[in-house]
């Protein structure tokens, strides 16, 4: 029986290979992907820390202003290992937000993101995949 | 062990989300993406990742 950790590494490697081998995105598709990944990961972060009973308007309020989140609203069983991953993810999200907004601004003004912007977005998306999202 | 399984589950869910979003973007035509990018940008602007609690 292959240990579960190794199974996960194998699965991650396979997913990365699949990701690399699939059709290339256009510049606009990449911006759309980046924005959606950013939003999905932001929501997932909140899922990972907030008690599941916090839903609806309360959840939307906290999503718009996470500084309102108190310890009583957070899951009590988050391990230090999980926090370590979440801290890395938070840093990536801060950077990713800046770059996807720049890219979206360019698309809105009829331009395509520059190679620098695209490369930076790709780097951050790959980092998210590397840390396991 | 339980905590490890939770972490692994979260990681997998997260990675799958990234690839699912990629597949979604691939299915879109450039001509129809513009409006969706504006809507997604507005949502992103309404977030504050710097204020997310991080256990410190």
Backbone of each chain as ProteinMPNN parsed JSONL, in Angstrom:
{"seq_chain_A": "XXXXXXXXXXXXXXXXXXXXXXXXXXXXXXXXXXXXXXXXXXXXXXXXXXXXXXXXXXXXXXXXXXXXXXXXXXXXXXXXXXXXXXXXXXXXXXXXXXXXXXXXXXXXXXXXXXXXXXXXXXXXXXXXXXXXX", "coords_chain_A": {"N_chain_A": [[0.856, -1.197, 0.0], [0.666, 2.1, -0.961], [1.877, 4.892, 0.796], [-0.309, 7.472, 2.049], [0.586, 10.107, 1.801], [2.457, 9.937, -0.258], [0.783, 9.182, -2.316], [-0.661, 11.478, -2.652], [1.322, 13.253, -3.527], [1.936, 12.072, -5.967], [-0.495, 12.389, -7.289], [-0.663, 15.197, -7.37], [1.551, 15.734, -9.0], [0.694, 14.507, -11.349], [-1.524, 16.098, -11.949], [-0.259, 18.523, -12.425], [1.196, 17.901, -14.703], [-0.885, 17.364, -16.473], [-1.992, 19.892, -16.551], [0.072, 21.332, -17.751], [0.175, 20.198, -20.243], [-2.156, 20.718, -21.545], [-4.266, 22.644, -23.752], [-3.071, 25.891, -24.697], [-3.783, 28.956, -23.031], [-5.418, 31.926, -24.262], [-4.353, 35.386, -24.038], [-6.427, 36.906, -22.885], [-8.053, 34.898, -21.88], [-6.34, 33.937, -19.958], [-6.246, 36.057, -18.161], [-8.872, 36.063, -17.283], [-8.924, 33.547, -16.112], [-7.024, 33.934, -14.078], [-8.296, 35.902, -12.488], [-10.568, 34.493, -11.643], [-9.42, 32.327, -10.294], [-8.15, 33.697, -8.272], [-10.393, 34.727, -6.858], [-11.711, 32.356, -6.146], [-9.788, 31.121, -4.525], [-9.554, 32.96, -2.493], [-12.107, 32.776, -1.36], [-11.959, 30.129, -0.582], [-9.988, 30.237, 1.326], [-11.339, 31.623, 3.321], [-13.285, 29.691, 3.839], [-11.677, 27.8, 4.998], [-10.937, 28.875, 7.418], [-13.155, 29.962, 8.749], [-15.908, 29.228, 10.947], [-18.238, 26.734, 10.01], [-20.916, 27.398, 10.348], [-21.17, 30.044, 9.853], [-22.645, 31.869, 7.549], [-24.24, 33.194, 4.551], [-25.359, 36.569, 4.791], [-23.696, 37.396, 6.876], [-21.338, 36.067, 6.355], [-20.724, 37.224, 3.871], [-20.274, 39.829, 4.697], [-17.99, 39.53, 6.245], [-16.27, 38.59, 4.322], [-15.952, 40.828, 2.73], [-14.723, 42.446, 4.532], [-12.353, 41.304, 6.179], [-11.055, 41.981, 8.509], [-12.877, 42.13, 10.468], [-13.231, 39.649, 11.45], [-13.354, 37.636, 14.248], [-11.628, 35.745, 16.841], [-13.545, 34.006, 17.898], [-15.147, 33.444, 15.764], [-13.723, 31.79, 14.235], [-12.566, 28.525, 13.193], [-11.648, 26.217, 15.686], [-9.842, 24.236, 15.514], [-7.648, 24.54, 13.861], [-4.542, 23.633, 12.78], [-1.011, 24.287, 13.473], [0.49, 23.63, 11.245], [-1.413, 23.915, 9.221], [-1.88, 26.673, 9.439], [0.594, 27.604, 8.625], [0.61, 27.0, 5.886], [-1.579, 28.51, 5.14], [-0.624, 31.085, 5.638], [1.336, 31.396, 3.684], [-0.298, 31.197, 1.473], [-1.873, 33.459, 1.835], [0.007, 35.528, 1.433], [0.546, 35.086, -1.271], [-1.977, 35.577, -2.346], [-2.247, 38.32, -1.831], [-0.316, 39.394, -3.544], [-1.223, 38.333, -5.957], [-3.72, 39.522, -6.287], [-3.048, 42.198, -6.885], [-1.775, 41.903, -9.378], [-3.697, 40.674, -11.04], [-5.616, 42.633, -11.128], [-4.268, 44.701, -12.414], [-3.892, 43.445, -14.89], [-6.57, 43.075, -15.676], [-7.394, 45.726, -15.868], [-5.9, 46.518, -18.088], [-7.051, 44.921, -20.115], [-9.615, 45.967, -20.1], [-9.168, 48.462, -21.155], [-8.768, 47.918, -23.734], [-6.341, 46.815, -24.323], [-3.815, 44.239, -24.415], [-2.534, 42.218, -21.756], [0.831, 42.896, -20.819], [3.877, 41.092, -21.548], [5.376, 40.872, -19.231], [3.46, 41.187, -17.207], [1.829, 38.99, -17.73], [3.669, 36.933, -17.3], [4.231, 37.25, -14.583], [1.737, 36.75, -13.473], [1.418, 34.085, -14.21], [3.531, 32.984, -12.767], [2.669, 33.371, -10.117], [0.291, 31.907, -10.088], [1.306, 29.374, -10.55], [2.773, 29.104, -8.21], [0.729, 28.933, -6.366], [-0.308, 26.473, -7.074], [1.879, 24.895, -6.505], [2.08, 25.086, -3.696], [-0.105, 23.745, -3.124], [-2.417, 25.048, -3.646]], "CA_chain_A": [[0.0, 0.0, 0.0], [1.453, 3.329, -1.059], [1.447, 5.838, 1.834], [-1.234, 8.498, 1.533], [1.34, 11.307, 1.417], [3.036, 9.71, -1.579], [-0.32, 9.191, -3.279], [-1.001, 12.88, -2.913], [2.379, 13.827, -4.363], [1.761, 11.523, -7.32], [-1.673, 13.038, -7.871], [-0.29, 16.586, -7.667], [2.439, 15.702, -10.164], [-0.128, 14.206, -12.527], [-2.33, 17.27, -12.267], [0.621, 19.535, -13.017], [1.497, 17.46, -16.069], [-2.094, 17.584, -17.27], [-2.105, 21.342, -16.72], [1.1, 21.804, -18.69], [0.002, 19.617, -21.575], [-3.407, 21.096, -22.181], [-4.226, 23.773, -24.682], [-2.611, 27.152, -24.108], [-4.806, 29.984, -22.919], [-5.124, 33.226, -24.854], [-4.043, 36.369, -22.981], [-7.67, 37.262, -22.186], [-8.468, 33.727, -21.103], [-5.466, 33.832, -18.792], [-6.683, 37.078, -17.199], [-10.13, 35.557, -16.713], [-8.527, 32.437, -15.229], [-6.355, 34.506, -12.905], [-9.291, 36.552, -11.635], [-11.432, 33.471, -11.027], [-8.627, 31.566, -9.314], [-7.972, 34.578, -7.118], [-11.635, 34.774, -6.076], [-11.978, 31.018, -5.582], [-8.829, 30.857, -3.443], [-9.927, 33.869, -1.393], [-13.268, 32.157, -0.71], [-11.51, 28.882, 0.043], [-9.268, 30.642, 2.543], [-12.367, 31.893, 4.338], [-13.874, 28.384, 4.207], [-10.729, 27.044, 5.824], [-10.759, 29.436, 8.765], [-14.409, 30.332, 9.421], [-16.815, 28.16, 11.371], [-19.181, 26.485, 8.906], [-22.25, 27.975, 10.567], [-21.184, 31.446, 9.406], [-23.047, 31.835, 6.131], [-25.112, 34.276, 4.096], [-24.949, 37.975, 4.889], [-22.572, 37.503, 7.809], [-20.169, 35.602, 5.617], [-20.431, 38.246, 2.854], [-19.73, 40.988, 5.419], [-16.623, 39.185, 6.643], [-15.486, 38.471, 3.099], [-15.633, 42.191, 2.298], [-13.874, 43.092, 5.537], [-11.876, 40.209, 7.048], [-10.54, 42.463, 9.801], [-13.963, 41.974, 11.441], [-13.257, 38.256, 11.921], [-12.828, 37.48, 15.613], [-11.261, 34.342, 17.118], [-14.745, 33.204, 18.148], [-15.76, 33.085, 14.47], [-12.82, 30.887, 13.511], [-12.47, 27.135, 13.63], [-10.695, 26.124, 16.804], [-8.938, 23.094, 15.327], [-6.66, 24.793, 12.803], [-3.217, 23.294, 13.304], [0.067, 25.204, 13.075], [0.843, 23.283, 9.86], [-2.398, 24.558, 8.35], [-1.626, 28.12, 9.448], [1.787, 27.881, 7.808], [0.176, 26.987, 4.485], [-2.477, 29.658, 4.938], [0.172, 32.329, 5.58], [1.943, 31.46, 2.34], [-1.377, 31.476, 0.534], [-2.26, 34.873, 2.015], [1.01, 36.352, 0.748], [0.342, 34.937, -2.719], [-3.23, 36.265, -2.703], [-2.0, 39.772, -1.846], [0.401, 39.697, -4.794], [-2.053, 37.964, -7.112], [-4.768, 40.538, -6.467], [-2.477, 43.361, -7.586], [-1.434, 41.628, -10.778], [-4.904, 40.413, -11.845], [-6.304, 43.921, -11.331], [-3.514, 45.382, -13.484], [-4.2, 42.752, -16.152], [-7.971, 43.365, -16.03], [-7.418, 47.135, -16.308], [-5.38, 46.567, -19.459], [-8.06, 44.35, -21.013], [-10.748, 46.91, -20.167], [-8.82, 49.604, -22.01], [-8.545, 47.428, -25.095], [-4.978, 46.317, -24.523], [-3.546, 42.911, -23.869], [-1.496, 42.298, -20.72], [2.203, 42.793, -21.32], [4.523, 39.805, -21.248], [5.774, 40.913, -17.816], [2.268, 40.955, -16.379], [1.43, 37.59, -17.925], [4.653, 36.053, -16.64], [4.06, 37.357, -13.128], [0.494, 36.046, -13.131], [1.707, 32.653, -14.338], [4.402, 32.598, -11.646], [1.878, 33.307, -8.888], [-0.641, 30.775, -10.202], [2.105, 28.165, -10.349], [3.105, 29.014, -6.776], [-0.472, 28.434, -5.68], [-0.383, 25.03, -7.344], [2.996, 24.257, -5.783], [1.794, 24.949, -2.259], [-1.346, 22.989, -2.988], [-3.524, 25.988, -3.688]], "C_chain_A": [[0.893, 1.249, 0.0], [0.956, 4.298, 0.014], [0.632, 6.971, 1.241], [-0.492, 9.75, 1.08], [1.92, 11.134, 0.005], [1.944, 9.73, -2.651], [-0.676, 10.629, -3.658], [0.051, 13.523, -3.811], [2.244, 13.346, -5.807], [0.601, 12.225, -8.019], [-1.355, 14.485, -8.26], [0.583, 16.645, -8.919], [1.637, 15.445, -11.441], [-0.945, 15.418, -12.946], [-1.49, 18.363, -12.92], [0.961, 19.186, -14.455], [0.302, 17.716, -16.976], [-2.238, 19.079, -17.581], [-1.138, 21.869, -17.759], [0.82, 21.346, -20.118], [-1.272, 20.084, -22.274], [-3.213, 22.346, -23.012], [-3.829, 25.071, -23.981], [-3.749, 28.176, -24.09], [-4.407, 31.215, -23.721], [-4.854, 34.196, -23.703], [-5.299, 36.723, -22.19], [-8.168, 36.098, -21.329], [-7.623, 33.61, -19.837], [-5.872, 34.848, -17.723], [-7.953, 36.599, -16.489], [-9.846, 34.423, -15.733], [-7.924, 32.984, -13.929], [-7.344, 35.141, -11.943], [-10.146, 35.512, -10.909], [-10.68, 32.626, -10.004], [-8.434, 32.412, -8.064], [-9.217, 34.538, -6.227], [-11.914, 33.434, -5.399], [-11.052, 30.73, -4.404], [-9.105, 31.749, -2.235], [-11.101, 33.26, -0.616], [-12.87, 30.883, 0.028], [-10.757, 29.174, 1.343], [-10.275, 30.882, 3.671], [-13.036, 30.593, 4.794], [-12.984, 27.656, 5.207], [-10.616, 27.607, 7.237], [-12.072, 29.709, 9.504], [-15.206, 29.107, 9.845], [-17.881, 27.975, 10.294], [-20.549, 27.108, 9.098], [-22.332, 29.452, 10.161], [-21.451, 31.46, 7.902], [-23.787, 33.129, 5.774], [-24.516, 35.661, 4.249], [-23.73, 38.159, 5.79], [-21.275, 37.128, 7.103], [-19.752, 36.658, 4.568], [-19.786, 39.474, 3.503], [-18.268, 40.735, 5.79], [-15.703, 39.062, 5.427], [-15.046, 39.857, 2.625], [-14.686, 42.882, 3.272], [-13.365, 42.058, 6.554], [-11.316, 40.685, 8.389], [-11.612, 42.36, 10.88], [-14.03, 40.553, 12.009], [-12.61, 38.182, 13.303], [-12.445, 36.016, 15.83], [-12.484, 33.445, 17.324], [-15.423, 32.753, 16.853], [-14.935, 32.035, 13.731], [-12.866, 29.473, 14.061], [-11.401, 27.041, 14.71], [-9.646, 25.032, 16.575], [-7.93, 23.301, 14.188], [-5.265, 24.558, 13.383], [-2.177, 24.312, 12.837], [0.512, 24.913, 11.641], [-0.128, 23.944, 8.872], [-2.177, 26.074, 8.29], [-0.42, 28.468, 8.585], [1.41, 27.958, 6.326], [-0.697, 28.21, 4.194], [-1.7, 30.978, 4.853], [0.829, 32.503, 4.209], [0.871, 31.838, 1.325], [-1.805, 32.939, 0.621], [-1.281, 35.796, 1.28], [0.826, 36.287, -0.765], [-0.914, 35.699, -3.15], [-3.037, 37.782, -2.766], [-1.308, 40.17, -3.151], [-0.479, 39.456, -6.014], [-3.142, 38.999, -7.363], [-4.225, 41.724, -7.266], [-2.314, 43.078, -9.071], [-2.683, 41.345, -11.625], [-5.687, 41.699, -12.084], [-5.589, 44.712, -12.44], [-3.876, 44.769, -14.831], [-5.624, 43.068, -16.611], [-8.106, 44.803, -16.515], [-6.956, 47.245, -17.761], [-6.415, 46.042, -20.449], [-9.222, 45.322, -21.185], [-10.446, 48.122, -21.047], [-8.417, 49.15, -23.413], [-7.138, 46.945, -25.371], [-4.876, 44.871, -24.016], [-2.479, 43.059, -22.784], [-0.118, 42.127, -21.323], [2.779, 41.433, -20.925], [4.93, 39.732, -19.769], [4.598, 40.57, -16.899], [1.829, 39.498, -16.492], [2.38, 36.633, -17.199], [4.472, 36.058, -15.126], [2.797, 36.607, -12.682], [0.729, 34.536, -13.185], [2.545, 32.165, -13.157], [3.577, 32.425, -10.362], [0.888, 32.144, -8.919], [0.105, 29.46, -9.997], [2.492, 27.983, -8.882], [1.912, 28.489, -5.973], [-0.597, 26.927, -5.863], [0.7, 24.306, -6.549], [2.697, 24.069, -4.299], [0.513, 24.165, -2.028], [-2.533, 23.918, -2.926], [-3.566, 26.762, -2.401]], "O_chain_A": [[1.757, 1.412, 0.861], [-0.25, 4.511, 0.139], [0.84, 7.38, 0.099], [-0.879, 10.386, 0.1], [1.881, 12.052, -0.813], [2.155, 10.233, -3.755], [-0.95, 10.942, -4.817], [-0.284, 14.25, -4.745], [2.416, 14.12, -6.749], [0.7, 12.606, -9.185], [-1.729, 14.942, -9.341], [0.384, 17.494, -9.788], [1.866, 16.076, -12.472], [-1.051, 15.734, -14.131], [-1.94, 19.042, -13.843], [1.011, 20.059, -15.322], [0.445, 18.215, -18.093], [-2.556, 19.474, -18.703], [-1.481, 22.745, -18.553], [1.183, 22.023, -21.08], [-1.438, 19.861, -23.473], [-2.171, 23.001, -22.984], [-4.2, 25.315, -22.833], [-4.561, 28.245, -25.012], [-3.222, 31.523, -23.854], [-5.095, 33.873, -22.54], [-5.249, 36.83, -20.965], [-8.638, 36.288, -20.207], [-8.124, 33.233, -18.778], [-5.849, 34.546, -16.529], [-8.088, 36.714, -15.271], [-10.448, 34.347, -14.662], [-8.273, 32.548, -12.833], [-7.251, 34.949, -10.73], [-10.413, 35.638, -9.714], [-11.235, 32.254, -8.97], [-8.54, 31.917, -6.942], [-9.123, 34.343, -5.015], [-12.302, 33.383, -4.232], [-11.481, 30.161, -3.401], [-8.91, 31.336, -1.092], [-11.096, 33.229, 0.614], [-13.372, 30.593, 1.114], [-10.881, 28.444, 2.326], [-10.101, 30.421, 4.8], [-13.318, 30.412, 5.978], [-13.461, 26.992, 6.128], [-10.238, 26.885, 8.159], [-12.109, 29.691, 10.735], [-15.178, 28.074, 9.176], [-18.371, 28.953, 9.729], [-21.273, 27.327, 8.127], [-23.415, 30.037, 10.128], [-20.589, 31.107, 7.098], [-23.931, 34.029, 6.601], [-23.362, 35.913, 3.903], [-22.848, 38.971, 5.506], [-20.252, 37.799, 7.248], [-18.565, 36.941, 4.407], [-18.875, 40.08, 2.941], [-17.421, 41.619, 5.662], [-14.517, 39.385, 5.493], [-13.915, 40.04, 2.176], [-13.941, 43.786, 2.894], [-13.896, 41.959, 7.66], [-11.124, 39.882, 9.302], [-11.312, 42.484, 12.067], [-14.794, 40.286, 12.936], [-11.472, 38.609, 13.497], [-12.888, 35.142, 15.084], [-12.461, 32.267, 16.968], [-16.187, 31.788, 16.853], [-15.381, 31.464, 12.735], [-13.164, 29.252, 15.235], [-10.373, 27.714, 14.641], [-8.687, 24.912, 17.337], [-7.424, 22.332, 13.622], [-4.865, 25.203, 14.353], [-2.429, 25.099, 11.925], [0.87, 25.831, 10.902], [0.278, 24.461, 7.831], [-2.275, 26.681, 7.223], [-0.408, 29.491, 7.9], [1.836, 28.864, 5.609], [-0.572, 28.852, 3.152], [-2.069, 31.875, 4.095], [0.87, 33.601, 3.654], [1.086, 32.672, 0.445], [-2.068, 33.578, -0.398], [-1.694, 36.728, 0.591], [0.936, 37.3, -1.457], [-0.921, 36.376, -4.179], [-3.59, 38.449, -3.641], [-1.674, 41.163, -3.781], [-0.493, 40.239, -6.964], [-3.452, 39.317, -8.511], [-4.865, 42.194, -8.207], [-2.667, 43.901, -9.916], [-2.734, 41.727, -12.794], [-6.345, 41.846, -13.115], [-6.236, 45.316, -13.296], [-4.135, 45.486, -15.797], [-5.858, 43.302, -17.797], [-8.845, 45.075, -17.462], [-7.548, 47.972, -18.558], [-6.635, 46.646, -21.499], [-9.75, 45.48, -22.286], [-11.353, 48.731, -21.613], [-7.807, 49.901, -24.174], [-6.778, 46.691, -26.52], [-5.741, 44.376, -23.294], [-1.614, 43.93, -22.882], [0.08, 41.315, -22.227], [2.23, 40.727, -20.078], [4.841, 38.678, -19.14], [4.721, 39.784, -15.96], [1.501, 38.854, -15.496], [1.953, 35.663, -16.572], [4.547, 35.017, -14.472], [2.791, 35.926, -11.657], [0.286, 33.802, -12.302], [2.31, 31.086, -12.615], [3.762, 31.461, -9.618], [0.671, 31.477, -7.908], [-0.403, 28.545, -9.35], [2.536, 26.863, -8.373], [2.068, 27.711, -5.032], [-0.947, 26.2, -4.933], [0.461, 23.236, -5.99], [3.016, 23.033, -3.716], [0.096, 23.948, -0.89], [-3.527, 23.639, -2.255], [-4.433, 27.618, -2.224]]}, "seq_chain_B": "XXXXXXXXXXXXXXXXXXXXXXXXXXXXXXXXXXXXXXXXXXXXXXXXXXXXXXXX", "coords_chain_B": {"N_chain_B": [[-2.782, 12.308, 12.585], [-5.435, 12.617, 11.723], [-5.539, 15.394, 11.388], [-3.681, 15.637, 9.369], [-4.952, 14.402, 7.235], [-7.055, 16.166, 6.877], [-5.655, 18.436, 6.011], [-4.544, 17.447, 3.621], [-6.885, 16.952, 2.186], [-7.871, 19.556, 1.933], [-5.849, 20.701, 0.398], [-6.016, 19.243, -1.975], [-8.612, 19.866, -2.826], [-8.276, 22.524, -3.293], [-6.329, 22.615, -5.342], [-7.684, 21.283, -7.378], [-9.693, 23.114, -7.834], [-8.282, 25.193, -9.045], [-7.527, 24.042, -11.496], [-10.029, 23.474, -12.513], [-11.03, 26.029, -12.891], [-9.318, 26.824, -14.882], [-10.056, 25.191, -16.995], [-12.582, 26.191, -17.385], [-12.022, 28.811, -18.258], [-10.739, 28.212, -20.634], [-12.846, 27.375, -22.163], [-14.112, 29.649, -22.9], [-14.841, 32.264, -25.269], [-12.753, 34.777, -26.668], [-14.151, 37.101, -27.438], [-16.347, 37.184, -25.782], [-15.413, 37.437, -23.265], [-14.686, 39.889, -22.177], [-16.712, 41.424, -20.71], [-17.109, 39.689, -18.596], [-14.648, 39.693, -17.397], [-14.584, 42.278, -16.386], [-16.619, 42.097, -14.472], [-15.563, 40.152, -12.757], [-13.309, 41.474, -11.94], [-14.411, 43.582, -10.453], [-15.425, 42.143, -8.297], [-13.052, 41.15, -7.216], [-11.86, 43.515, -6.425], [-13.368, 44.09, -4.256], [-12.388, 42.626, -2.207], [-10.166, 41.909, 0.587], [-7.337, 40.778, 0.951], [-5.096, 41.269, 2.5], [-6.058, 41.632, 5.023], [-6.842, 39.2, 5.964], [-7.156, 36.817, 8.558], [-4.287, 35.213, 9.946], [-3.393, 33.551, 11.866], [-1.458, 34.647, 13.451]], "CA_chain_B": [[-3.224, 11.682, 11.322], [-6.676, 13.27, 11.305], [-5.203, 16.742, 10.903], [-2.974, 15.487, 8.1], [-5.953, 14.102, 6.207], [-7.781, 17.415, 6.609], [-4.782, 19.293, 5.194], [-4.462, 16.863, 2.28], [-8.178, 17.186, 1.542], [-7.949, 20.979, 1.572], [-4.907, 20.953, -0.7], [-6.555, 18.663, -3.21], [-9.78, 20.661, -3.246], [-7.762, 23.79, -3.78], [-5.675, 22.404, -6.642], [-8.716, 20.951, -8.356], [-10.373, 24.366, -8.162], [-7.442, 25.94, -9.986], [-7.626, 23.427, -12.821], [-11.413, 23.623, -12.985], [-11.144, 27.404, -13.393], [-8.572, 26.887, -16.141], [-10.912, 24.57, -18.016], [-13.678, 27.137, -17.632], [-11.486, 29.907, -19.077], [-10.456, 27.676, -21.975], [-14.116, 27.218, -22.878], [-14.679, 30.959, -23.237], [-14.295, 32.929, -26.457], [-12.203, 36.092, -26.329], [-15.134, 38.162, -27.65], [-17.351, 37.232, -24.71], [-14.744, 37.456, -21.965], [-14.498, 41.254, -21.69], [-17.669, 41.78, -19.659], [-16.894, 38.814, -17.438], [-13.429, 40.161, -16.718], [-14.959, 43.468, -15.604], [-17.388, 41.661, -13.292], [-14.649, 39.449, -11.845], [-12.417, 42.503, -11.363], [-15.166, 44.291, -9.404], [-15.466, 41.256, -7.124], [-11.705, 41.097, -6.633], [-11.593, 44.794, -5.755], [-14.125, 44.12, -3.0], [-11.744, 41.726, -1.235], [-9.017, 42.486, 1.307], [-6.51, 39.64, 1.384], [-4.134, 41.691, 3.524], [-6.708, 41.605, 6.35], [-7.246, 37.838, 6.335], [-6.444, 36.313, 9.74], [-3.299, 34.199, 9.553], [-2.955, 32.793, 13.042], [-0.376, 35.326, 14.194]], "C_chain_B": [[-4.486, 12.352, 10.787], [-6.403, 14.633, 10.705], [-4.524, 16.661, 9.552], [-3.961, 15.221, 6.96], [-6.743, 15.358, 5.851], [-6.955, 18.309, 5.697], [-4.732, 18.768, 3.764], [-5.76, 17.116, 1.512], [-8.301, 18.632, 1.082], [-7.045, 21.291, 0.383], [-5.459, 20.444, -2.018], [-7.725, 19.485, -3.736], [-9.309, 21.955, -3.892], [-7.134, 23.649, -5.175], [-6.719, 22.11, -7.721], [-9.483, 22.203, -8.782], [-9.589, 25.143, -9.216], [-7.576, 25.363, -11.395], [-9.043, 23.52, -13.39], [-11.612, 25.022, -13.567], [-10.418, 27.557, -14.732], [-9.42, 26.321, -17.28], [-12.055, 25.503, -18.386], [-13.211, 28.274, -18.551], [-11.233, 29.435, -20.506], [-11.724, 27.575, -22.814], [-14.732, 28.532, -23.308], [-14.037, 31.505, -24.512], [-13.831, 34.324, -26.063], [-13.254, 37.206, -26.426], [-16.114, 38.275, -26.488], [-16.73, 37.363, -23.321], [-14.695, 38.855, -21.344], [-15.398, 41.629, -20.522], [-17.43, 40.961, -18.391], [-15.645, 39.212, -16.664], [-13.757, 41.379, -15.851], [-15.707, 43.069, -14.334], [-16.475, 40.987, -12.263], [-13.697, 40.443, -11.181], [-13.123, 43.246, -10.232], [-15.223, 43.438, -8.123], [-14.111, 41.215, -6.424], [-11.389, 42.382, -5.872], [-12.306, 44.882, -4.406], [-13.529, 43.198, -1.936], [-10.561, 42.434, -0.565], [-8.123, 41.359, 1.82], [-5.525, 40.003, 2.488], [-4.723, 41.639, 4.933], [-7.14, 40.206, 6.776], [-6.475, 37.395, 7.594], [-5.462, 35.21, 9.32], [-2.694, 33.473, 10.757], [-1.824, 33.429, 13.811], [-0.941, 36.406, 15.093]], "O_chain_B": [[-4.611, 12.623, 9.593], [-6.949, 14.993, 9.661], [-4.751, 17.505, 8.685], [-3.813, 15.754, 5.861], [-7.064, 15.593, 4.686], [-7.472, 18.873, 4.733], [-4.859, 19.535, 2.809], [-5.732, 17.454, 0.329], [-8.775, 18.903, -0.021], [-7.418, 22.041, -0.518], [-5.383, 21.12, -3.043], [-7.818, 19.764, -4.932], [-9.86, 22.415, -4.892], [-7.38, 24.463, -6.066], [-6.639, 22.628, -8.835], [-9.874, 22.338, -9.942], [-10.165, 25.683, -10.16], [-7.72, 26.104, -12.367], [-9.227, 23.631, -14.602], [-12.27, 25.192, -14.593], [-10.845, 28.317, -15.6], [-9.491, 26.888, -18.37], [-12.447, 25.594, -19.55], [-13.908, 28.652, -19.493], [-11.48, 30.166, -21.465], [-11.672, 27.678, -24.04], [-15.75, 28.548, -23.999], [-12.867, 31.252, -24.8], [-14.449, 34.975, -25.221], [-13.26, 38.135, -25.618], [-16.655, 39.352, -26.238], [-17.444, 37.396, -22.318], [-14.666, 38.989, -20.12], [-14.927, 42.09, -19.482], [-17.534, 41.466, -17.273], [-15.588, 39.086, -15.44], [-13.272, 41.5, -14.726], [-15.468, 43.622, -13.26], [-16.596, 41.219, -11.06], [-13.325, 40.282, -10.019], [-12.53, 43.512, -9.187], [-15.086, 43.955, -7.014], [-14.033, 41.241, -5.195], [-10.745, 42.357, -4.823], [-11.904, 45.645, -3.528], [-14.123, 43.018, -0.872], [-10.032, 43.419, -1.08], [-8.159, 41.031, 3.006], [-5.16, 39.161, 3.309], [-3.986, 41.607, 5.919], [-7.741, 40.042, 7.838], [-5.262, 37.587, 7.67], [-5.765, 34.387, 8.456], [-1.627, 32.867, 10.666], [-1.28, 32.819, 14.731], [-0.188, 37.083, 15.793]]}, "name": "protein", "num_of_chains": 2, "seq": "XXXXXXXXXXXXXXXXXXXXXXXXXXXXXXXXXXXXXXXXXXXXXXXXXXXXXXXXXXXXXXXXXXXXXXXXXXXXXXXXXXXXXXXXXXXXXXXXXXXXXXXXXXXXXXXXXXXXXXXXXXXXXXXXXXXXXXXXXXXXXXXXXXXXXXXXXXXXXXXXXXXXXXXXXXXXXXXXXXXXXXXXXXXXX"}
